[in-house]
């Protein structure tokens, strides 16, 4: 069974978990190009650094936007799932560089414009801290996404193994046992309870599956009394030939037995939509009806596990 499209969907979904594409080779944006400006003297502050200064109502510098952005980036990295596991070194570097930027700012905060070199150092350290924080987040998201992809792949492999073993398999008569009815009736015997329980348990553990229940009989015609009662219930068959009447009778018997199995599964909590039941009468013998043993084998109710077509590729 093919699972190409759902696997692709799951891979793409997992790859973008947390808003980060797993397949990006360089998820961190490159540093901005240096501003084009005239050559500055050692005692001059660049326009870019001046623009980063936060000022109060009096126009006095009270903060540095680049440092604020670095603080936010490092805080976001700390909160990102998987950073401690997958990117501890990058996070540590981000924190250390941020501390250096804070220290540099503390040394010039009273009058940052009087120290162009110090302000440039704050800007450099702040930018580096922000970059390391971005790297930590990107690495964590990528590794988390890859781990989730591996989990999805393992789940699909496990599901494929289940499908290879069970999809389309007849489990009764078979691995789950044989359904037995009281002679001449559609009443399941006590020996059948374990089979019903196994089928219901499987369906509970594998919600993608359904079951097809098919009743079969041998080709023995009904007794005169049973046929008469049947024709009373089905008067439209009175004018049919004896062979057609017998075939219809056997189909009805096999249908009732299939419905009895369906009812037993419903009592076990299996949803009605997951059970198909039909009676085939003597149409599908699996042994010769010329012997008692063959006729016994032909009187059966088969339970087959079905994976619906819409799910077989998932």
Helices and strands as residue ranges (DSSP letters): H 4-15, G 17-19, H 47-52, E 53-55, E 61-64, H 65-79, H 83-86, H 88-108, G 109-114, H 116-166, E 170-172, G 190-192, H 193-205, E 209-216, H 224-233, G 235-237, H 242-267, G 272-274, E 275-279, H 292-298, E 300-307, G 309-311
